[in-house]
Amino acid sequence: MLNEISEGLAPVIVQTLARMILMLKQRGYTVVMVEQNFRFAVPLADRFYVIEHGNIVEHFGAGELEAKMPVLHELLGV
């Protein structure tokens, strides 16, 4: 379980964290990550959940990301 692990860190450290997460995934570990930094999370995630006021308002798999971008832009401003 990772909670906002990129917050306040230097970009080089964030890149190292991303590589470590990918390594854990390759070894078969399940990683649950809560992250506001969308650009950091996108290449790492298999599934996405958008939570607003404690409720899941959108969820989809990584393969649907491109089609969901208009919705994400509206919800997240990305």
C-alpha positions as CSV (number, residue, x, y, z in Angstrom):
1,M,0.0,0.0,0.0
2,L,1.5,3.3,-1.1
3,N,0.0,6.6,-0.2
4,E,1.1,9.8,-2.1
5,I,4.7,8.5,-2.4
6,S,5.7,11.1,-5.0
7,E,4.6,14.1,-2.9
8,G,7.4,16.6,-2.3
9,L,10.2,14.5,-3.7
10,A,12.8,15.4,-6.3
11,P,12.1,14.2,-9.8
12,V,15.1,11.8,-9.8
13,I,13.8,10.1,-6.6
14,V,10.3,9.8,-8.1
15,Q,11.8,8.1,-11.2
16,T,13.6,5.7,-8.9
17,L,10.3,4.9,-7.1
18,A,8.6,4.3,-10.4
19,R,11.3,1.8,-11.4
20,M,10.9,0.0,-8.0
21,I,7.2,-0.3,-8.4
22,L,7.5,-1.7,-11.9
23,M,10.1,-4.2,-10.5
24,L,7.7,-5.3,-7.8
25,K,4.9,-5.8,-10.4
26,Q,7.2,-7.9,-12.5
27,R,7.8,-10.1,-9.6
28,G,4.1,-10.7,-9.1
29,Y,3.4,-8.3,-6.2
30,T,0.2,-6.5,-5.9
31,V,0.6,-2.7,-5.4
32,V,-2.2,-0.5,-4.2
33,M,-1.3,3.1,-4.8
34,V,-3.2,6.3,-3.8
35,E,-1.7,9.1,-5.9
36,Q,-2.7,12.6,-7.0
37,N,0.2,12.9,-9.4
38,F,-1.6,11.5,-12.5
39,R,1.4,11.6,-14.8
40,F,3.4,9.5,-12.2
41,A,0.6,6.9,-11.8
42,V,-0.4,6.3,-15.4
43,P,2.5,4.2,-16.6
44,L,2.4,2.2,-13.3
45,A,-1.3,1.4,-13.0
46,D,-3.3,-1.6,-14.3
47,R,-6.6,-0.1,-13.0
48,F,-7.7,3.4,-12.2
49,Y,-10.3,4.6,-9.6
50,V,-11.3,8.2,-9.3
51,I,-12.6,9.0,-5.8
52,E,-14.6,12.1,-5.1
53,H,-15.9,12.9,-1.6
54,G,-15.2,9.3,-0.5
55,N,-17.1,7.8,-3.5
56,I,-15.8,6.0,-6.6
57,V,-17.0,8.2,-9.4
58,E,-15.1,6.5,-12.3
59,H,-13.1,3.3,-12.7
60,F,-11.6,1.5,-15.6
61,G,-8.6,-0.6,-16.8
62,A,-5.4,0.7,-18.3
63,G,-6.6,-0.4,-21.7
64,E,-9.4,2.1,-21.5
65,L,-7.3,5.1,-20.5
66,E,-7.2,6.8,-23.9
67,A,-11.0,6.6,-24.3
68,K,-11.5,7.9,-20.7
69,M,-9.3,10.9,-21.1
70,P,-12.1,13.4,-21.8
71,V,-13.8,12.2,-18.5
72,L,-10.5,12.4,-16.6
73,H,-9.9,15.9,-18.0
74,E,-13.3,17.0,-16.7
75,L,-12.8,15.3,-13.3
76,L,-9.1,15.9,-12.7
77,G,-8.2,18.7,-15.0
78,V,-5.4,16.5,-16.7
